[in-house]
């Protein structure tokens, strides 16, 4: 019995002493990277308008040397007559801007930018017993400044404010039981902030298969990184 126990213990010691080899499989991540870090078209939506229940969509075209032109549309048609709630708005916005700085040189639609813009608005806004309605189009013109920074390889967040002149007429009315009473016609001539946006911008690029990180995240406000992995190629060694 002692001999058998000795043989078992001795065998275990030998097995532990012999080095064990295992084949290690490495994984290389293959990304999809853009042909270059520049895009010629961007599609965007203003999240502030979205939060106010005003769906909107815009497009921006990169012309040359980071000069761009853009156009935006917004439309809302919410009605609850029994609660005296009307939230009807139609608007169009157009403008031109210039991106500048090192970020603009490295990536389209990025960095600081300044430009000019124009707006056309028509609305009927009522919540409760007081409302405002435009009999025709109100116009706005001004100058804008903003900053756009990357969230992912394809997405930017654009912060912007515009100051200018808003002019046009609107009716002010009140709701009394089941009818509307006109209170007056007001000629608006407002000089000050007429535009604000926190826009999510999608940069449309052409892609090809490649390896490695394709965009430098240094000097951006973000502390996190996103990678767009296409697939995993496994090489045995």
N, C-alpha and C positions, 0 to 999 in steps of 0.2 A: 504494500500500500504506500509506504514511504517512497519506494522507487518510482511508482507511477506519479505521485505528487511532484517529485523532483523533476521528472521528465516534462510535465505540463508547465511548471514554472519556468524551467530552462527554455522551453520553446517560446513562451510568451516574451521572455527577455530578448531572444534572438530576433523575433518579429519586430519588436519595438526598435531594436538597434539598426535594422536594415532600412535605409532611406526609401521613402515611397515617392514615386514620380507620378504626377497627374498632368494631363494635357490641359493647358490653359487657353481658353478661347477669348480673343480680344474682339472688341466691337468698335468699329469706326462709324461715326455718325456723318452721313452725307446730307448736306443742306441743299436747298434751292436758293440760289443767290441771284440778285439782279444783274443784268448785263452791265449796268453802271448804276450809280447812286442817284440818278436824276430821272424825274418823271415829267411828262409834258401835260398831263391832265390830272386833276384832283377833283374828287366828289366830296361834298361836305354837308353837314347839318348843324344848325345852331341849337345846342342843347338847352339854352335858356328859353327859346321859343317853344321847343318841345315840352318843356316843363310847364309852360303856360297854355298847353293844349292848342298850339299853333304848329301843325306839321309844316316842315319846310325842307327844301333841297336846293343845293347850289352846285355849280361847276366852275372850276378855275382853269385857265389855259396859260401855260408857260410859253412866252413868246421868245425872248432872247435876253441874255445877261440878267436873268432873274427878274425881268419885267413881266407882269402877268395882268390879265383881265379876267373878270368874273361876273357871274350873274346868278342871282338867287330868287326863288319863288316861295311864297308862303300862302297858305289857304286854310281857313277854319270856318266851319259852318255848324255851330252847336246851338240848338234851340230847345228851350223848355218853356213854352208860353205860359203854362199853368203856374210856373214858379217865377215868372217875369225874368227869365234868364235868356239873353241873346249874346252870343260870342261869335260874331261874324266878321271876318277880316280877310282881305285879299291884299297882297303886297308884292312888289317886285323891287329888286335891288341890283344895282350894277356899279362897277367901279374898276379902277386900275391901281396897281400898287407895285412897289419895288422892294424886293428882299435884299438885305445887305448884311455884311459881316461874314465871319469864317464859316458859320453854320450854313448860311445860304450858299457859299461856294462848295461846301461838301455835300449838300443834300437839297434838292428842290423843295420849294414851299416851306422852308425852315428858316429860323432866325428872326431877327427884328425886321419889321416891314412898315412902310408908310405909303399913303396914297390918297386918292380922292374917291368920292362915291356919290350916288344919287339914289333916291328912293321914291316910290309912288305907292300910296296907301289909300284904301277905301275900307270903311268899317262901320259896324253898328254894334256898340258895346253897351250892354246893360246888365247889371246885377243888382237886384232889388227894385227900387222904385224910381231910380234916376238912370238915364241913359244918354249916350252921345251917338250921333249918326252923321256921316258925311254925305252931302248931296252930290258931291263930285270928288275927283281925285285930289288928295293932298300931296304936296311935293316936299322933298327934303334934299339938301345938298350940303356937303361938308368935307372935312379932312379927317383921316383915320390914322391910327397908330396901333400896332399890335406886336405880339411875339408868338411864334409857333415853334413847338419843340416836339421831338419824336416820342411816341409811346412804344411802337414796334417798328419792324422794318417797313411796314406799309401804312401805319397810322400816326397822325400827328394830333396834338391838341393846340388849337389856335385861340389865344386870348386877345380881344380887340375892343377898342372904344373909338367912337367917332363923335366929333363936335361940329355942328353946323346950324343951318337955318331950316326950320320946319314951318311951312306956310300952307294955308288953305282954310276953307270954311267948314264948320260943323254945326249941326242942330243939337240943342240940349232939350230933353223932354222928360216928363215925369209920368208915371203910371198911376192912374186913378181908377180904381175898381177894374172895369173891363175896357178902358179906352186910354189913349195916350194924349197927353196935353203938351203942346209945344211951349217952351219957356223962352226961347230966343235963338237967334243966329249969331254965332261968334266967329270973328275973323281971327284966325290964329297966326301969330308971327313970333315963333319961339326961337331964341338963339341959345344954344347950349348943347348938352349931350343928346344926340338923336339916334344913337346906335350903340349897342353893346352885344358882344357875342362871346360864347365859349363853345367853339365849334370842334366837332370831331371830323377830321379830314382823312380821307382815304386816298393815298397816292397810287395811281395806276401805273405799274411798271411792267417791263418785259423781263422774263426770267430764263435762266438756264441752270443746268445741274452743275454743282460745284462743291467744294469742300471748304470748311473753315468759316469763321465769322466774317461777315461781309460789311459790317457797319460798326464804326467806332462809337462807343457809348460814353466816351470821355467828354467832360465839359457839358453834360446835359443835366437837367434838374432831377433826373430819375436815378434812383439807387438800385433799380431792379432791371433785369434784362429778359428779353423774349427771344427765343430761337424758333425758327420755322423748319422743323426736321421733316424731310421727305420720306426717308426710309433708313433702315439699318443694314449695312453690308458687313457680313461677318467673314473675317480672314483667319484661317487656322495657321498657327505657328508650330 
